[in-house]
Amino acid sequence: MVKKKVLMVCTTASMIGNFNLPNIELLKNLNYQVEVACNFKNGSNWTNEDSEKLKDHLKSQGVKCYQIDFARSPFNLSDNTNAYKELKRIIKDGKYSFVHCQTPVGAVITRLITSKLNVPVIYTAHGFHFFKGAPLKNWVFYYPVEKLLSKYTDILITINDEDFKLAKKKMKANKTYEIPGAGVITERFHSNDIYREQIRKQLNISDDEIMVFSVGELNNNKNQQVIIKALNLIGNKKIIYVVAGVGANKNMLISLAHKYGLSKQVKLIGYKDDIEKYYSAADIFAFPSKREGLSFAGVEAMSAGLPIVGSNVRGVKDYVYDGKSGFLLKPTDDKGFAKRIKQLANSSELREEMGEFNIKTAEKYDIVNVKKIMNKIYLSIEKHPE
């Protein structure tokens, strides 16, 4: 018996590895032959070694992989024109039951192709680039493109309330769903005293010091610099800021810490495979992003029982409740971040109270719940592809 086939398309390999392995497992359980098309070589914040490991894992699971030379920038017309031609040939020859696409560039190119070939398509938007407070240029460029292509989208999936409401009101997809993020194995991040002792020793952080923790790419959007500025305002050498992640802003953050005399209090530790251990070592989670879809990191921190000091933006305020989960502030409000970090640092009772609230709140975003919803979505396009 020939299996049904489905193609998953993302601009980068990291989007497959970070968000879609559970979806691939679901599709296989539904008796689909799964194939993946993305750029395994460039454009990701992953290393080439990470991408090769992912490719080897996918192949071991019987998943066929296609290298597509997507550029992350929509303005790189040369590379993306070539990507269009490569992907069109694959979809035309593939005889897929449907295609599941993600990431802005990958989703635009995919839907331009599937609309002409009459292939059903699911699009997961991991946070529209247009949102309340977004730069005008984002609305001028991204919004018309998404609205136009929504007419050729069988199922549109959003991952936060603001995007879902906008999509239902303004977009023209046949069906629109909201899922609670990409799903986190919440149990993995539950606090562990052994990890706490191990990581603090490794980072040279004593028991009486407060560890503020962030996870994410070192870039302007993740906005780690506002926490460094806040630490400068607090002036407490017992508060240590640890950031897990890699990215273009590394040298800038190091220079900023040096400028304020905080070099010993700011620790950039790079990418970590065992990230759950570091949550256990922390006391406060800092989440100062300027924009989010619905991030893993915040849910992971909540699962670990950490209070959150975060930005009052879409994709954070969806699950961080001001005054209960932690505190929400404008991304640029270094004084506000300083005030709230100091408040939490000075009260273990408040940290514990908010942490307990967060553990319960995080259950909604567990991978088990997300997989149940995605299973229904995959079944629905199978039964009603039109």
C-alpha positions, 0 to 999 in steps of 0.5 A, a space after each residue: 500500500 502506497 503511503 500518503 505524502 506530505 511536505 513540510 516547508 520552512 525557511 531554516 533548519 532550526 525551525 524544523 528542529 525547534 518546532 516541528 519534530 512533534 508534528 512530523 511524529 504526528 504525521 507519521 502516526 497518521 500514516 503519512 510519508 513525511 518529507 522536509 524542504 528547508 535551507 540546511 546550510 544558511 540563514 539559521 542561528 544554528 551551526 552547520 553541525 546542528 543542521 547536519 545532526 537534524 538531517 541525520 535524525 530525520 533520515 533515520 526516521 525515514 524522512 526525505 530531506 530537500 535542500 532549498 536555498 531560501 534566504 531569510 530576507 524577502 528582499 533577496 530576490 535572486 536566492 528566493 527566485 531560485 528557491 521558488 523554482 526548486 520548490 515548485 519542481 518538488 511540489 509538482 513532482 511530489 503528489 502530496 496530499 498537502 503541504 505544511 509551511 512556516 516562516 514568512 519567506 517559506 510560506 510566501 513561496 510555498 503558497 504562490 506555488 500551491 495556489 497554481 498547482 491546486 495543492 492543499 496548504 496549511 500555514 502556521 504563523 509563528 507571530 505576524 510581523 505586523 502587530 500592535 506597536 509594530 513599525 509602520 513599514 511592517 504593516 505596509 509590506 507584510 500585511 498586504 502580502 499575508 492578506 493576499 496569500 491568505 486567500 490561497 490558504 486552506 488552514 491558517 494556524 496562529 499561536 497567540 490571541 492577537 494574531 488569531 483575532 486579526 486573522 479571523 477578522 482580516 484574513 481569508 483562509 478557509 479555516 483559522 485555528 489558534 494553538 497554545 504555542 508549539 508545545 513544551 515538555 513542561 515536566 522536563 523543566 521542573 525545578 531540580 535541586 541537583 541541577 541548581 547546585 551543579 550549574 551554580 558551581 559551574 557558573 561560580 554563582 553562590 547560594 546567596 546571589 540572585 541569578 536572573 536568566 534569559 534564553 534567546 538569540 543575542 539580537 536587537 529583538 530579544 533586547 537583552 541590553 535593557 536588563 544590563 541597563 537595569 542592573 546598572 541602575 540597581 547597583 547590587 553586585 549580588 544580582 547576576 545576569 546569565 544569558 543562554 544564546 548566540 547571535 550578532 549582539 554578543 560583542 555589543 552586550 559584552 561592551 555594554 556590561 564593561 561600560 557599566 562595570 558589570 563584566 563580572 555580573 553578566 555571563 553570556 554562556 552560549 547555546 546549551 543542549 541541557 538548557 533545563 538545568 539552567 532554569 533550575 539554577 535561576 531565581 528570576 526569568 527576564 523576557 524583555 523581547 520587543 516582539 514574540 510569537 509565543 516563545 518556548 522560553 517563557 513557558 519553560 521558565 514558568 514550568 520551572 517555577 520562575 517569576 517572569 519580568 517581561 515585556 508587555 507585548 504580544 506573545 508574552 502577555 498571552 500567558 504572563 499575567 502582570 502581578 501574578 506571573 511576574 511583571 510586564 513592562 515596556 521593552 525600553 523601560 530600564 527603570 521599570 525592569 530595575 524596580 521589578 527585578 529588585 523587588 523580586 530579588 528582595 522577596 523569596 516569598 514573592 518569587 515562590 508565590 509567582 512561581 507556583 502560579 506559573 507552574 499551573 499556568 504552563 500546563 496549558 502549553 504542554 506538548 500533549 495539549 498542542 499535539 491533540 489540537 494539531 492531530 485534529 487539524 491534520 485530520 480535518 485537512 485530510 477529510 476536507 482538503 477543499 
